[in-house]
Amino acid sequence: MELNEIQQLVACLNASGIRNLELNRPAERIRLKISGSDQLRVANLDGASGTSTPPAASIGRVAFAESAGIYLAAHPMRHTPFVKIGDTVRKNDIVGLLKTGLIYAPVTSPIDGVVSKIVATNGETIGFGSPVLELEPVSAG
């Protein structure tokens, strides 16, 4: 997605009052989130290269909560967290859990990468689209 397309989407979001938008195309997936201070957070969720994104997206790839719930860094029956900073993960690896009522939903890695930052705190209530952790892509080869 080109930068001018993202800017147009942001203008539409601001005009409508919508704060979260996720777009899925055959070759890419992008999530836009406008915080309470009207700052835009962009995450390019595809693994494709050559995609233009603004500087806000250059912080690395982000694993997001796919629903609202209580973030758990470890399975409730274990003490060891799913991941820690510096761990290498593969795409779709479980990196945390979201507890909603009696249901535990996995939070998965969107790409192959190395955990560079854990954003969510264990036991914290987070909403849909909240960042859980940041990943640095693993270079091919």
N, C-alpha and C positions, 0 to 999 in steps of 0.2 A: 504494500500500500504506500502510495506516495505521500509526502508531507502535506501537500495542498489538500489532499482528500481527508487527511486527519484533521486539518484545520477547519474544513467545512463541517465535519462531524462535530467537532467541539463547539462551533458556532450554533449548530442545531441543538446540541445538548443544553447549552447555556440558555437559548431562547425558550426551550420547552421545560426547563427545570429538571430534566432527567439527569441523574448523577452517575449512572453506570450503564455501559453499553458493551456488549461483546459481539463481535462479528466473526463468522466462520465462513471462509471461502475454501474452494478446493486446495489452494496452494498456501493458505495462510490463515492465521487466527490472531485476532487482536482484541484486547480489552481496554476500554477507556474508563477512567474513574475520576470524577471531579470531587475533590475533598470539600469540606465545609468552608475552607478559605479560598475556594474557587481556583485552587491549583490543580492542574491536570497531571495525572499519573498514567503513563502509557506502558503497557507491557506487550511486546511482540511475542506471541506464544507459539509461533511456528518455528520450525528449525531451518527455514529457507534462508539462503544468503542473498544479498543484493536488494533487500527490502529497505526502503527509506523510512526512517523513524526519527523523531526529534531527539535532542540530547537527553531528555528525561528518561528515555527508554534504554539508554546506554549503560545503566547500572547493572545489567545482567538479566538473566531470565528469572522469572518469579513463579513460584508455585502458589496458587490462589485457592482459597476456600470455595468449594463448589456449592456450599449451602451455609446457613447460619448454624452455630453450635458452639460447644465448649471445646477448645483445642487441647488435644492430649499429645504430648511429645513421645509417650510410650504407651504400649498396650496396658490396660488396667491390671492384667495378671503378671506383668513383668516390670522390672525397675529400669531396664536398659532402654534409653531412647532409640527411636527408629534411626535417627541420624544426628550427627554432631558436625560442627564446623570442620571442614577439611575432608569430610567423607565424600567418596565418589559414588554417584547414584546413576542408575540407568533410567531411561524414559519409562514411565509408569510404575517405578518402584514406589512403595508406600513410604512416605516421609513423615506422616503424622496421622492422627485421627480427629474426626469431629463428632462429638457426642451430642445427639439431639434426642432427649427423652431416653429411651432404652436402646436406641439405634447408634451404632458406631460406623461412621462412613470414612473410608480412607481418603487422605489427601495424597495425591501422587505427583511425582516429578514430571514436568512437561517435556523435559529433554534429558539427554545424557549430560552430566555435569558434575561439578564439585560444589558442595555446599559452602557458600561464602558468608552467609549471614542468616541467622534464624530470627525472624521478625516477630512472630507470635510467641507469647509467653504461655507456658504450660498452665492449664486451668483457666485461661482467659476466654471470655465469651467474644466470639468474632462473627462478623456478618458475611453474607455472600460477597464474594469478590475481594475479601480482605487478603492481603499478602501474608503468607505463612513463612516462606523462606526464599532466599535469593540464591541463584546458581550461576556459576561461571561455566560456560559451555566447554566441553572437552574437545580439544582440537583433533581433527581427523588425521590419522596417520601416525 
